[in-house]
């Protein structure tokens, strides 16, 4: 029996479907083939939450440390693409500033100022596209502040980010990356080295430089930049879409602002900005119904795991009062749990709070509907609103 015969749902699953509207297909896979072979993926897709946790917790069997890992091909080894002792050595120097208290003390005031500045610029118009004029600029500003790169403006950081993301995406799709990503990374690395050389600089990179080489500091700075912009922009945009798209839930939050945290967690559960994480099997193993071979790609669908009805009753419903929403896996799990999850949450909560306070008539533009899209990173291409 072939792999295709054994996993017929996977054989008929297309990547285009998963990018466009994945939830019906993921529900079928989760119920009938929770670890399924997808020929278009040339790998396994894991959709059940308990099995997703098994993969993400066991870095000895399911590793990121593989030559196929696209980000490492552009920026070199980093906390994102290493496991075991090497991963710990790369991650630990950056951990302290992203603990909850340090995040609040170090970033809350800046996020509030930047959020208010962006809203003030938008307010007179009465309408806007919030992904590019609000969520994206806020995410870039916070990353720029966090990294504290010498001589780097938000525009510079965004240009580096765009070029590096295009290169990573090209490699993921089996295409030539081109020179732009490498050139952007070279500029980023030079800025990191200049920052580290200035011992008076206020940057988390300076403290990390005492334990990592300059290339290692630069590769991890690129990872922090990528995660801080891409996933946080998506997190804010998706949360606005969910909240503004459900008048009943929005009314609950307006009446009781303490429900805002629940709204953020529910949005993360329903539509994580990073839809999947990739691992590679280091040995032959059994995962659910699947006999996984050494070297196989094992892709965890965070989107699928987050709607597992065994954990989240009525999983397709947006419920700001859901008691266990924080069990969502949008920030992954295990050794590679998102380092800056607390910062992303703080950023999103302040952004939503300020928008709802200052633009009380904020609503989606009914003439320009929005929906998340994307195979790996999911968010609306645009989010048009009025107030």
C-alpha positions in Angstrom: 0.0 0.0 0.0 1.4 3.4 -0.9 1.4 6.4 1.4 -1.2 8.1 -0.9 -3.5 5.1 -0.5 -3.1 5.1 3.3 -3.9 8.8 3.6 -6.5 9.6 0.9 -7.6 12.9 2.5 -4.0 14.2 2.5 -3.6 13.1 -1.1 -6.5 15.3 -2.1 -5.4 18.3 0.1 -3.9 21.2 -1.9 -1.7 23.9 -0.6 -3.9 26.4 -2.4 -6.8 25.3 -0.4 -4.9 25.6 2.9 -3.8 29.1 2.0 -7.3 30.2 1.0 -9.7 28.7 3.5 -8.0 25.9 5.5 -10.4 25.4 8.3 -13.0 22.9 6.8 -10.1 20.7 5.4 -8.1 20.9 8.6 -11.2 19.7 10.5 -11.6 16.7 8.3 -7.9 15.8 8.5 -7.9 16.3 12.3 -10.9 13.9 12.7 -9.8 11.2 10.2 -6.1 11.6 9.4 -4.5 13.7 12.3 -1.1 12.9 10.9 -1.5 12.9 7.1 0.9 12.6 4.2 0.4 15.6 1.8 2.1 14.9 -1.6 2.0 18.7 -2.4 3.9 19.3 0.8 6.2 16.3 0.4 5.7 15.8 4.1 3.4 15.1 7.0 0.8 17.5 8.3 -0.1 17.3 12.0 -3.5 18.7 12.9 -4.5 17.3 16.3 -3.4 19.3 19.4 -2.0 16.4 21.5 0.1 15.2 18.6 1.2 18.7 17.8 2.4 19.1 21.3 4.3 15.7 21.1 6.2 17.0 18.0 7.1 20.5 19.4 8.2 19.1 22.8 10.5 16.4 21.4 13.3 18.3 19.7 15.5 15.2 19.8 13.1 13.4 17.5 11.6 16.4 15.6 14.3 19.0 15.0 14.6 22.3 13.3 18.3 21.7 12.7 18.2 20.7 9.0 19.8 22.0 5.9 16.3 22.5 4.3 15.4 25.1 7.0 15.0 28.2 4.8 15.6 31.0 7.3 19.0 29.6 8.2 20.0 29.6 4.5 19.6 33.4 4.5 20.7 34.5 7.9 22.8 31.6 9.2 22.3 29.5 12.4 20.2 31.1 15.1 17.9 30.2 17.9 15.2 29.5 15.3 17.2 26.8 13.5 19.2 25.1 16.2 18.3 22.6 18.9 19.8 21.2 22.1 22.7 23.0 23.8 23.4 25.1 20.7 19.8 26.4 20.8 20.1 27.2 24.5 23.3 29.1 23.9 21.8 31.3 21.2 18.5 31.9 23.0 19.5 32.5 26.6 21.3 35.9 26.1 18.1 37.4 24.7 15.7 35.9 27.2 15.8 38.4 30.2 14.4 41.5 28.4 11.3 39.5 27.2 10.1 38.3 30.7 6.7 39.7 31.6 7.8 42.4 34.1 10.7 43.5 32.0 8.5 43.8 28.9 5.9 46.0 30.7 8.5 48.2 32.3 10.7 48.4 29.2 8.1 48.8 26.4 4.6 49.8 27.6 5.1 53.5 27.6 6.8 53.4 24.2 4.0 51.3 22.7 1.4 53.7 24.2 3.1 56.7 22.7 3.6 55.2 19.3 0.0 53.9 19.2 -1.4 57.3 20.0 0.9 59.0 17.5 -0.4 56.6 14.7 -4.0 57.1 15.7 -3.7 60.9 15.8 -2.4 60.9 12.3 -5.3 58.7 11.1 -8.1 60.2 13.1 -9.2 63.2 10.9 -9.7 61.0 7.8 -12.6 58.9 9.2 -11.4 55.9 7.3 -8.2 53.9 6.9 -6.6 50.7 5.9 -5.2 49.6 9.3 -2.8 46.8 8.3 -0.4 49.1 6.5 -1.1 52.4 8.2 -1.3 51.1 11.8 -0.5 47.4 12.6 2.6 47.2 10.4 4.1 50.6 11.4 3.5 49.9 15.1 5.2 46.4 14.8 8.2 47.9 13.0 8.6 50.8 15.5 8.6 48.4 18.5 11.1 46.1 16.9 13.4 49.0 16.1 13.1 50.2 19.7 13.8 46.7 21.0 16.9 46.1 18.9 18.3 49.6 19.4 20.4 49.3 16.2 22.9 52.1 15.7 21.8 54.4 12.9 18.7 52.4 11.9 15.4 54.1 11.4 12.1 52.3 11.2 12.2 52.7 7.4 15.6 51.0 7.3 14.5 48.1 9.4 11.4 47.6 7.3 13.4 47.6 4.1 15.8 44.9 5.6 12.8 42.9 6.7 11.1 43.0 3.4 14.2 41.9 1.5 15.0 39.0 3.9 11.4 37.8 4.0 11.3 37.7 0.1 14.5 35.6 0.1 13.2 33.2 2.7 9.9 32.8 0.9 11.6 32.2 -2.4 13.7 29.4 -0.9 10.7 27.9 0.7 9.0 27.8 -2.7 12.1 26.2 -4.3 13.1 29.3 -6.2 16.4 31.3 -6.4 16.6 33.8 -3.5 18.4 36.5 -5.5 20.9 39.0 -4.1 18.6 41.4 -2.3 18.1 39.3 0.8 21.8 38.8 1.2 22.6 42.5 0.7 19.9 43.4 3.3 21.3 40.9 5.8 24.8 42.3 5.2 23.6 45.8 6.1 21.8 44.5 9.2 24.9 42.6 10.3 27.0 45.8 9.9 24.5 47.7 12.0 24.6 45.0 14.7 28.4 45.2 14.8 28.3 49.0 15.1 25.8 48.7 17.9 27.8 46.1 19.8 31.0 48.1 19.4 29.3 51.1 21.1 29.3 49.9 24.7 27.1 52.8 25.7 24.3 51.7 23.3 21.0 50.9 24.9 20.4 47.6 23.2 19.8 44.0 24.1 22.3 43.2 21.5 25.2 44.6 23.6 24.6 42.2 26.5 24.2 39.3 24.1 27.5 40.1 22.5 29.3 39.1 25.7 28.2 35.5 25.1 27.8 35.2 21.3 30.0 36.0 18.3 29.0 39.0 16.1 27.6 36.8 13.3 25.6 34.9 15.9 24.2 38.2 17.4 23.3 39.3 13.9 21.5 36.1 12.9 19.4 36.2 16.1 18.7 39.9 15.6 17.3 39.0 12.1 15.1 36.3 13.7 13.8 38.8 16.3 13.2 41.4 13.6 11.3 38.8 11.5 9.1 37.5 14.3 8.5 40.9 15.8 7.2 42.4 12.6 5.6 39.6 10.6 3.7 37.8 13.4 2.8 40.9 15.4 1.4 42.8 12.5 -0.7 39.7 11.7 -1.7 39.4 15.4 -3.0 43.0 15.6 -4.7 42.8 12.2 -6.4 39.5 12.8 -7.6 40.6 16.3 -9.2 43.7 14.8 -10.9 41.6 12.1 -12.3 39.1 14.7 -13.4 41.8 17.1 -14.9 44.3 14.7 -16.5 41.4 12.7 -18.5 40.2 15.7 -20.7 43.0 17.1 -21.9 40.9 20.0 -18.4 40.1 21.2 -17.3 43.7 20.5 -20.1 45.0 22.7 -19.0 42.7 25.5 -15.4 44.1 25.4 -16.6 47.7 25.2 -18.8 47.0 28.3 -16.0 45.2 30.2 -12.5 46.1 29.0 -11.0 43.3 31.1 -12.3 41.0 28.4 -9.7 42.4 26.0 -7.1 39.9 27.0 -9.6 37.1 26.2 -10.3 38.7 22.9 -6.6 38.6 22.0 -6.2 35.0 23.0 -9.3 33.9 21.1 -8.0 35.7 18.0 -4.7 33.9 18.3 -6.5 30.6 18.7 -8.8 31.1 15.7 -6.2 32.5 13.3 -2.5 32.3 14.5 -0.3 34.7 12.5 2.1 31.8 11.9 -0.1 29.0 10.7 2.5 26.2 10.7 5.9 25.2 12.1 8.3 22.8 10.4 10.3 20.0 12.0 12.4 17.2 10.5 12.4 13.6 11.9 15.8 12.5 13.2 14.8 8.9 13.3 12.1 6.4 12.3 9.2 6.9 14.7 5.5 6.4 15.0 3.3 9.5 15.4 -0.4 8.8 15.7 -1.4 6.8 12.7 1.8 7.5 10.8 5.1 5.7 10.4 7.4 8.6 10.0 10.8 8.0 8.4 14.1 9.6 9.4 14.5 12.8 7.4 10.8 13.3 6.7 9.3 16.8 6.9 6.8 17.0 9.8 4.7 20.2 9.6 2.6 21.1 12.6 -0.6 23.0 11.8 -1.0 25.4 14.7 -4.2 26.5 13.0 -5.5 22.9 13.1 -4.4 22.3 16.6 -6.0 25.5 17.8 -9.5 24.4 16.7 -9.3 20.9 18.2 -12.8 20.3 19.6 -11.4 17.9 22.1 -9.9 20.9 23.9 -12.0 23.9 22.6 -15.8 23.2 22.4 -17.5 24.9 19.5 -14.0 25.6 18.1 -15.0 27.8 15.2 -16.8 30.4 17.4 -15.1 33.6 18.5 -15.8 33.8 22.3 -14.0 36.4 24.3 -15.1 34.7 27.5 -13.7 31.3 26.6 -12.1 30.0 29.8 -9.2 28.0 28.2 -8.3 30.2 25.2 -4.8 30.6 26.6 -4.2 27.0 25.7 -3.9 28.1 22.1 -0.6 27.3 20.4 -0.1 30.4 18.3 3.3 31.0 19.9 4.3 27.3 19.4 5.4 25.2 22.4 8.4 23.6 23.8 12.0 24.8 23.4 11.0 27.0 20.5 8.1 28.8 22.2 8.1 32.4 20.9 10.7 34.4 22.9 8.8 37.6 22.6 5.2 36.4 23.2 4.7 38.7 26.2 5.8 41.7 24.1 3.4 40.7 21.2 0.5 40.4 23.6 1.2 43.7 25.3 1.5 45.4 21.9 -1.7 44.0 20.6 -3.7 44.7 23.8 -2.5 48.4 23.9 -3.3 48.8 20.2 -6.8 47.5 20.5 -7.5 49.4 23.7 -6.4 52.7 22.3 -8.3 52.2 19.0 -11.5 51.4 20.8 -11.1 54.3 23.2 -10.2 56.9 20.7 -12.4 55.8 17.8 -15.6 54.7 19.5 -17.5 54.3 16.2 -14.7 52.1 14.7 -16.2 49.4 12.4 -15.3 47.4 9.3 -15.9 48.9 5.9 -18.7 46.8 4.5 -17.8 47.8 1.0 -14.3 46.4 1.3 -14.5 43.0 3.1 -11.4 41.3 4.5 -10.3 37.7 5.1 -7.1 36.1 6.3 -5.0 34.4 3.6 -1.7 32.6 3.5 -0.2 29.1 3.8 2.5 29.9 6.4 1.7 33.4 7.5 -2.0 34.3 7.7 -3.6 37.7 7.8 -5.8 39.9 5.6 -3.9 41.6 2.8 -5.8 44.7 3.9 -8.2 45.8 6.6 -10.4 48.7 5.7 -12.3 50.4 8.5 -14.4 53.5 9.1 -15.2 55.5 12.3 
